[in-house]
Amino acid sequence: MPAFALAIASLLAIGMSEFQPGPPGTPVAVFFRPFADHDTALLRVAAAGGEILRHGASGTIVIARSDDPGFTSRLYGAGALVVSAAIGTWICGPGPDGAAL
């Protein structure tokens, strides 16, 4: 049983490190509370200094970037539940041209 617990803990640690936000300027996925108001989520990301790249239709996920090293901290201060690397999240919603992927 201890070996199994260690294996699970190791997998979780590896998984968490994969989703940590990258260096400034790389896209991040910003997750807000479920059923968050779409406009409020976008305004919070913009107020934190982010450039909005994409957004989910439900308003709870926004893909954004900023060159400012304090961007992630400001997102958490603005009410984000999770800020992660945007790996695999480019399909969350419409792109800049309004077309969904």
N, C-alpha and C positions, 0 to 999 in steps of 0.2 A: 504494500500500500504506500509506503513512503516514496518508493521509486516512481509510482504513478503520479503522486502529488508533485514531485519534483519535475517530472516531464510536462505536466500541465502548466506549472508555473513558468517553466522555460519557454514553452510555446507562447504563453501570454506575453512574456517580456519581449520576445522577438517580434510578435505581432504589434505590440504597442510602439516599439522603436521604428517600425516600418511606417507608421502613420503619424509620427511627429512632424510638425511643420518644418520645412526646409529653411534654407537661408533666406534673408530678405529678398523679395522680388519673385520668389517662386509661388505658384498658386496654392491656396489653401481652401479647404472646404469648411465652411462655418455652419454649424448646426445650432439652430435655435429651438426653443421648446416646441413640442408638437402643437399644431394648429396656431402657430404664431401668425400674426397679421403680415401679409406679404410686404406691404409698403413699409411697415415698421422695421422689418428685418433689413430691407435694402437701405433704409435711412440710417440704421445703426452701423452697418458696414461702411457706408459713405462717411458718416461722422467720425469713425475710427481712422479714416484716412485711406480707405481701401478703394481700389479700382474694381468695379464689379465686372466679372467676366461672363458669368452665367448664373442662373438661379433656378431653383426647383419650382414646379407649378404650385406646390402647396405652401410655399413661403417659408419653409423651415430650413432649407439648405441654400446657401449662397456660395458660389465659387468666386474668390476675389484674390487680389494680390496687392502688395505694397512694398516699396523699397525701404520703408522705415522699420528699423529693428524692433520698435515697441508696438508694432501693429497687433501682434497676437495678444499682448497684455491688454491693449485697448479694446479688443474684441470681447475678451472675457469681462472687462469692466462694463461693456455695453449690453451684456446679457447673453452672450453666446454660451451654450452648454458645453460644446466641444469644438475645438479648432484642430484640424488634422491636415496632413498632406492631401492634396487633391488627386491622389492615385485612383484611377477608375471612376471618378465622379464627374467626368466631362459629359456623361450622358444624362445628367440630372434634369436638364431642362433646355429651354430654347437658347440658341447661341446669339451672338450680337446681331445677326440678320433676322432673328425671330424664328428661324427654322429649327425644329426639334431634331435631334439625332436619332 
